[in-house]
Amino acid sequence: MRGGYAMSSEIRSLPHDNLLRCVTIASWIKFFLRTRPFEVEHVVPTSKDGSDDDSNLALACRACNLRKLDHLSGFDGMTQTEVPLFDPRRHRWDDHFQLSFEDGEIRVTTALGRAT
């Protein structure tokens, strides 16, 4: 248990490989994330009426979880607009981010990606 929230036995019983990924970053760079501790995060924060149900819980690395905090949206400096943050239940990672295999950098391709 991290952050005071326990995962259900259904989530804990998923194959180990499914638990070793941060939903905010992408499953196909999980090799990088194996050295990072994960936290249970609320996709919709409880302070914004999000539930503790499994459908609202996800694993996130500490850096992503701290950056998100209890926000649902963020400011995109390029477009000067408030946009939703990446939601792994509603958005496709590849639509907003790209992984450079040459240098390992994550590149953003949309306002949502920049705000996230």
N, C-alpha and C positions, 0 to 999 in steps of 0.2 A: 504494500500500500504506500502510495506517495501522495503528498498533498492532502491527506485526510480522506481520500476516496478509494474504495476497494473495487476492483474489477470483479464482475460476476464470474462464476465458474465456467460459464459458456465462453467468455472471452479468454480466460486463462487456459482453456482446453484447446484453443486454436493451435495449429501446428506452429512450432517454435519460430519458423521462418516468417510467419505472418506477424509476429509480435516485434520483429526486429526492423521496424521501419517507422519513420516519422511521416505521418500523413501530410504534413505541411510541405515537406521537401520532395519526396518521390520514392517509390518503392525500388526503382532500378538503380538508385545510388546507395542502397542499403549497406554495401560494403564499407562505405565511409562512415556510416552511422553505427556500426557495430561497436565502436569504441566510445560512443556517447550514451550517457544514461538517459532513460526515457521517463517521462512523467505522464500521468493520466491528465488530459486536458478536456475541458468542456468545449465542444465546438461552439455552442451558444452558451456563454457564461451564465452561471446561476444568478449573478447580479442583474442579468438581462432576461430573467425568467426561463433560462435553460434548465433542463431537468438533469437528474443523476442517472437517467436510464442509459443503458448500453448504447442506444442509438444516438446519444449525444456525447459519448465519450470517445476519445481517440488518443493514441500515443503520439507524443511530440517530444522532440529533444528540448533540453532546458533552454537553449538560446531562443528557439522559436516560441516556446511557451511564455518566456519573459517578455519577448517583444510584443506578443499579442495582448497579454494581460487580460483585461475584460472588454477589449474593443471588438466591435463587429465591422467597423469601417476605419479607413485611414485616408490620409491626404496624399494625393499624387502631385508632386511638385511640377511635373512636366505639363500636365493639363490644368493644374490649379483647381482640382475638383476633389471632393470627398467621394470615395468609392468603397464598395464592400471589400473586406479582406478575404483571402482565399479560404474557401470552405470545402474540405475534402469530400463532403457528401453531395455538393452541388456543382463543383467546378472540376474540370480536367486539368491536371498539372501541366501537361504538354501545351495547353492552350495559352498559358501565361508565363511559362518558364522554359528555358533550354539549358541543358547541361553541355558544356564544352568538354569534349573528351580529350582535347589537346592540353588544356590547363586545369581542368576540374572546376572551373568557375561556373556558377549558376547565373545565367543571364535572364533578365526579365524582358517580356515582349509586350506587355499590356499595362494599362493604368492600374488594374487590380494587382498585377505582379509587383509593380513599383511600390504600391501602398502597403503590400504585405511584407 
